[in-house]
Amino acid sequence: MRDIKLAFSRPTANEEERAALFQHYSKIGYDGLQLKHSQYIGYIGEPDRFLAEWGNQSGVGSALIIGGTLDGANIAALRRLFGFAQKIGSTIIVFCHGIPRSEVTAQDIRSYAAVLSDLGKEAQQLGLSLSLHHHYNQPVMYRDDFDIFFNQVHDGSVGLTIDTAHLVKSGIVDVAEVITSFATYIDNFHLKDYAGGDWRVLGQGNIDFRPIFQAIQGVHYRGWMSADEESGGEMMRSMTECLHFMRQGLSDAGH
């Protein structure tokens, strides 16, 4: 198996589209899927049914993406997700923290790091990684926010999902610097392109991915890298184009 495993992630509008995604990702050449909330929530209390329907697909739930706050109800939902993830063979829980950046202070960010650190330790006991997905207009958005948050994370209990387009949209143009500075925390990549205020298929936006792939190679990253395709383009075509783009970028960087 390659030391960088390539995954695909994309919203689906209905069960038919979800089934097509699940049935074709491995045929196209991906090692796994990183599932959006709507793609697994219907199975959350029935992991055996998920496995019966999709368990023959290697890597089908390699990562599970969830958004929300850190109130009691959302923490309980995260813990339920930990149990489901363990049973279906997932390895990463990707958490998107759904609070507007304008409503939080630096001290709030520190307190979120403490809460997520405790949850991350629980996840580790189940063989999982809890990974923070930084996000435009969420608490960890600006470059200083990364320092504030990860300076408070306990003992590597929370990982970092790097999203190229969310960094650029948030005004962080030196993506390679973030990769280099937080290499010890990064356990997942979401690659997508960006131009004109919109998400784009990889290679069809304005992001220069050459230094990004070079930084990934330079820190000797080993783990999951997912095309996070949210442009709204045709699914099968974008799956093929994104896979080619990631493979070519890694190859050009010497991987």
C-alpha positions as CSV (number, residue, x, y, z in Angstrom):
1,M,0.0,0.0,0.0
2,R,1.2,3.5,-0.8
3,D,2.4,5.6,2.2
4,I,0.0,8.3,1.0
5,K,-3.5,7.0,0.5
6,L,-5.7,8.8,-1.9
7,A,-9.4,9.4,-1.1
8,F,-12.3,11.2,-2.6
9,S,-15.0,13.3,-0.8
10,R,-18.1,14.9,-2.3
11,P,-21.6,15.8,-1.3
12,T,-24.4,13.7,-2.9
13,A,-27.9,14.9,-3.6
14,N,-29.7,11.6,-3.1
15,E,-29.4,7.9,-2.5
16,E,-28.8,7.1,-6.2
17,E,-25.9,9.5,-6.4
18,R,-24.5,8.2,-3.1
19,A,-24.7,4.7,-4.4
20,A,-22.8,5.7,-7.6
21,L,-20.1,7.3,-5.5
22,F,-19.7,4.3,-3.3
23,Q,-19.7,1.9,-6.3
24,H,-17.2,3.7,-8.4
25,Y,-14.5,5.3,-6.3
26,S,-12.3,2.2,-6.0
27,K,-12.8,1.3,-9.7
28,I,-11.5,4.7,-10.6
29,G,-8.4,4.1,-8.4
30,Y,-9.0,5.7,-5.0
31,D,-8.0,4.0,-1.8
32,G,-11.0,5.3,0.1
33,L,-13.9,7.7,0.6
34,Q,-14.2,10.4,3.2
35,L,-17.9,10.6,3.9
36,K,-20.1,13.6,4.4
37,H,-22.5,13.6,7.3
38,S,-25.6,12.8,5.1
39,Q,-23.9,9.8,3.5
40,Y,-23.5,7.9,6.8
41,I,-26.0,9.4,9.3
42,G,-28.8,7.0,8.2
43,Y,-26.6,4.1,9.4
44,I,-25.3,5.6,12.6
45,G,-27.3,3.2,14.8
46,E,-26.9,0.3,12.5
47,P,-23.2,-0.3,11.7
48,D,-23.8,-3.9,10.8
49,R,-26.2,-2.7,8.0
50,F,-23.6,-0.3,6.7
51,L,-21.1,-3.2,6.6
52,A,-23.6,-5.5,5.0
53,E,-24.3,-3.0,2.2
54,W,-20.9,-1.5,1.7
55,G,-18.3,-3.4,3.7
56,N,-16.9,-5.1,0.7
57,Q,-15.6,-1.8,-0.5
58,S,-12.1,-1.2,0.9
59,G,-11.8,2.2,2.6
60,V,-15.4,3.1,2.1
61,G,-15.5,5.1,5.3
62,S,-11.9,5.9,5.8
63,A,-12.9,9.2,7.4
64,L,-16.2,10.5,8.6
65,I,-16.9,14.3,8.5
66,I,-19.1,15.9,11.1
67,G,-19.9,19.5,11.9
68,G,-21.4,21.2,14.9
69,T,-20.7,23.0,18.1
70,L,-19.2,21.7,21.4
71,D,-22.4,21.8,23.4
72,G,-23.7,18.7,25.3
73,A,-25.8,17.4,22.4
74,N,-23.0,17.7,19.9
75,I,-20.5,16.1,22.1
76,A,-22.8,13.2,22.6
77,A,-23.2,12.9,18.9
78,L,-19.5,12.9,18.5
79,R,-19.2,10.0,21.0
80,R,-21.9,8.0,19.1
81,L,-19.9,8.6,15.9
82,F,-16.7,7.3,17.6
83,G,-18.5,4.0,18.3
84,F,-19.9,3.8,14.7
85,A,-16.5,4.6,13.2
86,Q,-14.7,2.0,15.2
87,K,-17.2,-0.7,14.1
88,I,-17.1,0.1,10.4
89,G,-13.3,0.5,10.3
90,S,-12.9,4.2,9.9
91,T,-9.6,5.8,11.1
92,I,-10.3,9.6,11.2
93,I,-13.2,11.7,12.5
94,V,-13.0,15.1,10.8
95,F,-14.6,17.8,12.9
96,C,-15.8,21.1,11.4
97,H,-16.5,23.6,14.2
98,G,-19.7,25.4,13.3
99,I,-19.3,28.7,15.1
100,P,-18.7,32.0,13.2
101,R,-15.2,33.3,13.7
102,S,-16.5,36.8,14.5
103,E,-18.2,35.4,17.6
104,V,-15.1,33.9,19.3
105,T,-12.1,35.2,21.1
106,A,-8.6,33.8,21.5
107,Q,-9.6,32.5,24.9
108,D,-12.6,30.7,23.4
109,I,-10.2,29.0,20.9
110,R,-8.0,27.9,23.8
111,S,-11.1,26.4,25.6
112,Y,-12.2,24.6,22.4
113,A,-8.7,23.0,22.2
114,A,-9.1,21.7,25.8
115,V,-12.5,20.2,25.1
116,L,-11.4,18.6,21.8
117,S,-8.2,17.3,23.4
118,D,-10.3,15.3,25.9
119,L,-12.5,14.0,23.1
120,G,-9.4,13.2,21.0
121,K,-8.0,11.1,23.8
122,E,-11.3,9.2,23.9
123,A,-11.1,8.7,20.2
124,Q,-7.5,7.4,20.4
125,Q,-8.6,4.8,22.9
126,L,-10.8,3.4,20.2
127,G,-8.1,3.5,17.6
128,L,-9.3,6.7,16.0
129,S,-7.9,10.1,15.3
130,L,-10.0,13.2,15.9
131,S,-8.9,15.8,13.3
132,L,-9.8,19.5,13.3
133,H,-10.8,20.8,9.9
134,H,-10.0,24.5,10.0
135,H,-12.5,26.5,8.0
136,Y,-13.4,29.8,6.5
137,N,-15.6,31.7,9.1
138,Q,-15.0,29.1,11.8
139,P,-13.0,29.5,15.0
140,V,-9.6,28.3,13.5
141,M,-9.6,30.5,10.4
142,Y,-6.7,33.0,10.6
143,R,-3.0,32.1,10.7
144,D,-2.7,33.1,14.4
145,D,-5.7,30.9,15.3
146,F,-3.7,27.8,14.4
147,D,-0.9,28.7,16.9
148,I,-3.5,29.6,19.6
149,F,-5.4,26.3,19.2
150,F,-2.5,23.9,18.8
151,N,-0.5,25.4,21.6
152,Q,-3.3,24.2,23.9
153,V,-3.8,20.7,22.4
154,H,-2.7,18.0,24.9
155,D,-0.2,15.4,23.9
156,G,-1.1,15.2,20.2
157,S,-4.7,14.3,21.0
158,V,-6.1,16.4,18.1
159,G,-4.9,16.2,14.5
160,L,-5.3,18.7,11.7
161,T,-7.0,18.3,8.4
162,I,-5.5,20.8,6.0
163,D,-7.9,22.2,3.4
164,T,-6.1,24.1,0.7
165,A,-9.1,26.2,-0.6
166,H,-10.3,27.1,2.9
167,L,-6.8,28.4,3.7
168,V,-6.7,30.6,0.6
169,K,-10.3,31.8,1.1
170,S,-9.3,32.8,4.7
171,G,-6.5,34.9,3.4
172,I,-3.7,32.4,4.1
173,V,-1.9,32.3,0.7
174,D,1.3,30.5,1.9
175,V,-0.2,27.1,2.3
176,A,3.2,25.4,2.3
177,E,4.2,27.4,5.4
178,V,1.2,26.1,7.3
179,I,2.0,22.5,6.2
180,T,5.6,22.9,7.3
181,S,4.8,24.5,10.6
182,F,2.1,22.1,11.7
183,A,3.5,18.9,10.1
184,T,3.4,17.1,13.4
185,Y,-0.3,17.6,13.8
186,I,-1.4,17.0,10.2
187,D,-3.2,13.6,9.8
188,N,-5.3,14.4,6.7
189,F,-5.5,16.6,3.7
190,H,-8.5,18.0,1.8
191,L,-7.3,19.3,-1.6
192,K,-9.6,21.5,-3.6
193,D,-9.0,24.5,-5.8
194,Y,-10.5,28.0,-5.6
195,A,-11.1,30.9,-7.9
196,G,-13.5,33.8,-8.1
197,G,-15.0,33.1,-4.8
198,D,-16.0,29.5,-5.8
199,W,-14.6,26.0,-5.1
200,R,-13.1,24.5,-8.3
201,V,-12.1,21.0,-9.5
202,L,-8.4,20.5,-8.8
203,G,-6.3,22.1,-11.4
204,Q,-9.1,24.4,-12.6
205,G,-8.7,27.2,-10.1
206,N,-6.0,29.7,-9.1
207,I,-4.2,27.9,-6.4
208,D,-0.5,27.0,-7.2
209,F,-0.2,23.5,-5.9
210,R,3.4,23.0,-6.8
211,P,4.8,24.4,-3.5
212,I,2.0,22.5,-1.6
213,F,3.0,19.1,-3.0
214,Q,6.6,20.0,-2.4
215,A,5.9,20.8,1.2
216,I,3.9,17.6,1.6
217,Q,6.9,15.7,0.3
218,G,9.3,17.8,2.4
219,V,7.7,16.9,5.7
220,H,7.5,13.2,4.7
221,Y,3.8,13.1,5.2
222,R,2.3,9.6,5.4
223,G,-1.5,9.3,5.6
224,W,-4.7,10.2,3.9
225,M,-5.0,12.8,1.2
226,S,-8.5,13.4,-0.1
227,A,-9.8,15.4,-3.1
228,D,-12.6,17.4,-1.5
229,E,-14.7,18.0,-4.5
230,E,-17.4,20.7,-3.9
231,S,-17.4,22.5,-7.2
232,G,-20.7,21.0,-8.3
233,G,-19.2,19.5,-11.4
234,E,-20.1,16.1,-13.0
235,M,-19.1,13.5,-10.4
236,M,-17.4,10.8,-12.5
237,R,-15.4,13.2,-14.5
238,S,-14.3,15.2,-11.5
239,M,-13.3,12.0,-9.7
240,T,-11.0,11.0,-12.5
241,E,-9.6,14.5,-13.0
242,C,-8.9,14.9,-9.3
243,L,-7.2,11.5,-9.0
244,H,-4.9,12.3,-11.9
245,F,-4.1,15.8,-10.5
246,M,-3.1,14.4,-7.1
247,R,-1.0,11.6,-8.6
248,Q,0.7,13.9,-11.0
249,G,1.4,16.5,-8.3
250,L,2.9,14.0,-5.9
251,S,5.0,12.5,-8.7
252,D,6.3,15.9,-9.8
253,A,7.3,16.6,-6.2
254,G,9.4,13.5,-6.1
255,H,7.0,11.2,-4.2
